[in-house]
Amino acid sequence: MPLMTRKIFHELAEVKQHPCVSIYIPTERVGENKKAWIRFKNLVQETRNELHERGMQGQKILEFTQPLDMLLDDSEVWRHMSDGLAVFLSPGKFAYSTFPIRFKDYAEVNAHFYLLPLMPVFNGDGRFFILALSLNQVRLLEGTRDHVIEIPVDDLVPQTMEETVGADYEQKSIQYRTGQTGGEQGLYHGQGRGKDFKKEEVAKHLREVDRGLAGLLQGHDAPLVVAGVDYVFAIYRDLCAYNRLFKKHISGNPDEMHMQELHQKAWPLLEDYFMKHRRDTLRQYDFLASKGRTTSILADIVFAADEGRVDSLFVAKDQRAYGLVDRESHAVQLQEEKTKENHCLLDRAAKATFMQGGRVYLLDWEEMPEKESVATATLRY
């Protein structure tokens, strides 16, 4: 399943045709996900019912939703889930991806995709990668503040030095020895029946690993934290092509750390990186409000987002606000429930903000700068 990138998000956000189907469900990282499968099947049926209510005929509905049936029938996909699954379907487009985000069940048919739940991927407690890198094993993890999963890379990168530099490489543990070849040609010694390898041989192996990861990481801007012994990180840092390699690393042998331990060590390194802008903006909120550069009026937020004036948008988690927008009269009509004609104004404002370089944060109610408002924005001008 493809990982969500800004490019893919932009492609989804730019789709404007009817019908666009968006489905979200929570999933489990292990097992066959039978409960999640049932939830998804029920939401597919709800989607078909809504398509029928909107005037699509029976055979057309079955043809249009066939990709959803194919996903339901793919048992391999359901055995390799994360914390949440998002699925998007429109005429000529079908996309789905797993996320380390615990979504709530939701399905929507509209003239555009519903993308608000994906905002944490890019901001706040957004996504990051952990590369557990040793000369015996390579693992790639994807995480957020609260969740982590492993991304299979066995078919993309050489797992061991033996695969890169020859079948005679056998070792049980690696340690660095200096001063044996004079200066920078330090040896990496395999104990037991092992063999000594020069720095350039280790670099060759790490370069092959980096080359194998390049296609997977292309288009992402999430930070990559390396877990590895210091000398391996030092070499990899100098040759890594991914431009978001994090300057700090998790020191030690990653082969001895399970996935949750790596995640627990990575988040403290990244917390300031992810939270700084949000903390700074919330800290400055009263000052910006005194300058007339904030608003909690949803209609104002919608038009400010459309005009590219929203710098940061704060939205209460798991909330939706439906309505209609009349651009000519510059008016917004709020409605209590979802209908065939309206759409979620929070989703609209979030997409417009993000597409024009602003940041969108989903917050718990107690974190919201205006406690009674479902959304609050700071403005560029």
N, C-alpha and C positions, 0 to 999 in steps of 0.2 A: 504494500500500500504506500503510495507516495506521501512524503512528509509535507506539511503545509508550509509554504513559503509566502513571502509578500507578493511575489509575482502571481502565484496561484490565487491568493486572496483577491488581488486586483482583478484577475480574470473573472472570478465568481461575482465580484461586486459590480462589474460592468455589464453583466447579463441582465437584460430588461426585455423579457418576453413572457407570454403566458402559454402554458403554466410552468412555474418554477417550484419544484418540490424540495423542501428542506426537512430533514429528519435527524433528530438527536436522541441518543439513548446512552445510559450508563452501561458499562461492560466490566468484565472481570479479566484480570491479566492471565489467569490460568484456568484450565478446564475447557469444556466445550461450550460454555456460555449459553446453556439451554434457556435460562430465564431471559437473558438479553435477546436471544433469538425469538422467543415468543413475543416479547415486547415489540420488537421490530416488525414482526409479522402483523401484529395488531395495528401498528401505526401505518403499515402499508395498506391494510384494508381500510382504515380511516381515510387515508389519502385517496383511495379509489372511490370511496363514497363521496368525498368532497368534489372530486373531478366530475363525477356523475351529476352532482347538484349544480355544477357550473356549466353543464351542457355537453360534456364529452360523452360519446356513445360507448357502449360496452366493449366492442371489439377494439376500438381505438384506445380505450383505457388499458386493456390487456397488453396491447402492442407497446404503448408508451411506457408502462411500468414493468416491462419485461426485464430490464436491468436490475430492478429491485428483487425480482424472483431469482435471477441468477446469483445475486449476492446471498439470498437466503439459502440457496442450494450449495453454496461453496463452503463445505465443512472445514476446509483448511483455513479459510479466513477467520472463521469463528473461533478457532483454536489459537489464534495469534492476535489477541486483542490487547488493548491498553485499558485505561480507565473510562474512556468514552469513545463513541463512534458518531461521526457526522457524515451524512449522505446528501448529495445534491443531484437533482435530476431535472433537466429541461430538454426541449427538443434539440437533439444533436449534441447534448452534453450530459455526461454522467461522471461524477467524481465522488470519492469517499476516502476518508482517512481516519485513523485512530489518533487519540490525543491523551496525554496524561492529565486530563481534566474530567472531573466527575459531572457530566451533564445531567440535567433532568429530562425526562421523556418529553418530547415535543415534536409535532409535525405541523407543517404549514404549506399551503398552496397559495402562491401569489404571483405577481408579475416580476419578481426578483427574489433572490435568495436571502434567507434570514441568516445573518452572520454575526450578530452580536455576541453569542456565547464563545466565539473564537478569539475575542479581544485579549484574554490573558496570555495567549500564545506570543503576543508581540510586546506587551507592556506589563508593568507591575511585577507580578510573580511569574513572568513570562518563561518561555522555554529556553533550555540550555542543553548542551551535550556534555557528556563525560566520556573521555577516551581512556579506558584502562589499558595501558600500553606496557608490555614487557617483551622480552625476547622469546618468551614461551607461549604467549597468548595475547590476542587483541579482542577487546570487547568495546562496543559503543552503546552508551546509554542515553536516553532522552528523558529529561526531567523538568518539573516545575518546582515551585516551593514545596508542595505537598506530595507530589507523586513522581515515580520514576519507572521506566520500562527499559528493556533491552531491545536493541535493534539488531537483527541478525546481519552479520557482515562476513560470515565464513566464506562465502562465495565471491567476496569482493577483494579481500586482502590476504596476504600470506600470514598465517597464524604464528609461525615460528621462524627462527633464523635458518633452520634446516631447509625450509621451503625456498628461501632466497639464496643462500650461499652454498648449499650442498648437503647431500645426504649423510656426510660423515659428521655433521654437527649434532652432538648429543650432550645434554647437560641437565642437571637437576636444579641447580641454582646459579645465579650470576653474581659476580662481585667485581668491582673495578680495582685494578692494580695499576699504579703509576710508576714511572721511572724505569720501565723494563725495555722500552724501545727508544728512549731518548725524547724528552719533550712531549709534543702533542700526540705522538703515536701510541698513547696508552693502550693497554690490553684489557679486554673484557674476558675474564677467565671462567671457564666452566669447571666446576668442581667434579670430583669423581672421574668418570671416563671422558670428561669434556675436552674441549679444544679452545685455544686462545684465538680471539678475533681482534683485529685492529679496528680503530675507530672508523675507518672508511668502510669496513665491512658491515659494522652496525648501522652506519649511516645509509648504506645501500639498502639494507632491510627496511629501515624506517621510511626511506624514500618510496619504496614499493608500497608500504602500508598507506602512506599519504596519497600516493597516486590512486590507490584503490578506493580511498574514501572521497576523493575529489568529486566524482560524479554524484555521490549521495548528498554531499554537503553543498553542492553548487546551488546558488540562489538563496541560501540561508544567511541570516545575519545574527543568529543566536550565538552567544559565546560558547567556546569549546574549552573545557577544563581537562587537562591531562592528569591522570593518576599514574605515577611511575617513580622509579628510583631516580635520584637527582641527575645522574649522568645520562640516562636515557632521555629525560625531559630536555636537558641542555642541548643534546644533539638534535632532537626532534624540533625544538623551538627554532633552530637556525634554518631548517629546511622546509618547515610546514608552509603550504601554499594557502591555507585557509586564513583569511584576513581577520577573523574574530577569535584567534587563539588567545585564551586568557593568560595574562602575564604570570599569575600565580598558579601553582600546581599542588596536587595532593601527593605528598612525598611518602614513598614506601613501596613495597612490592604489592601491586594491585591484585596479583593472583591469590593473595591471602585475604582479600576483602570481598565480601559479598555485595550484591547490588545495593541493598539498603544502607550498608556502611559507607559505600562510596557516595551515595546521595547525601547522607548526613554530613560528610566531610566537605562536599562541594558547595552546599547552600551557604554556609557561613562565609565562604570566599566571595560569593556572588551577591549576597544580600544588599550590600551598599550599592553595587552596580545597578541592580534592578530598582531599588527603592529610593534612590537619591532624588530623582526628578519628582516622583510622587510626593515624597516628604517635603521637598523644597516648595512645591506648588501649594500643598496644603498649609504649610507654614506661612506662606505669603498671601494666603487667601484674603485675610481681613484687609491687608494693605491694598490688594488689587480691587477688592470690593469698594474701598474708600475712593478709588480712582474711577469707579464706574466700569470696571473691566471684568465683572462677573455677572452671571444671570442664572436664575433657577426657573425662569419662565419657559416652559417647554416650547412654545411657539417661537420665542426669540432664539432659543438654542437651535431649533431646526433651521431657521433661515440664516443664522450666523454660521452654522456648519456648512450649509450650501454655499455660502459666500467665502468660505475659507478663513473665517475670522476666529474660529475656536482653536485655542492653543491646547487646552486640556479639558477633557470631558469626563466627569465622574458620574457613573450610573450605578444605582442600587442593584445588587446581584439578584438574578432570577425574577426581574420585574419586566413588564411589558406595558406600553401605553399606546393604545390604538387610536387612529384618527385619520383625517383627510387633510391634505394640504392644497390650498388654492394659491398658486404663485402670483396670479394676476392681482388678486386683492390683498395679497400678503397676509393671509389668514389661515389659522389652523383650527379645525373642528375636532375636538376630543370626543371619543366615543368609549363607552364602558367595555364593550366586547368586540371581539374580532368578527368582521363581516367579510363578504366576498369583495367588497370595494376598498376597504381600508387596509392599513398596514401599520406595523409597529414603528412609531415615531422615534423611539430610542435606537432602534436598529438603523433607521435612516440617518439619524444624526451621527451615530458612531461610524458608519461607513464613510460619510462625507468628511468627517473630521480626520479619520485615518488616511483616507485617500489624498488629503491635502496637507499631509505632514504633521497633523496633530496627534496627540496621545489620548487613548481611551482606557480608563481604569474602571473595573467592576469592583465595587466596594460593599462590605457589609453595611447595614443601615447605620450602625453606631459610628462608622468611619466617615459617613457622608458629611461634607462641610456644611450643608444646610439640611438639618435633620428631618424636616418634613417634606423634602423634595426628592422625587425619584431620580432627578438628574440635575447637575450643576455644571456650569462651564466657566472657565477662565478665558478671557478674550484677548486676542492680539492687539486689537484696537477698537 
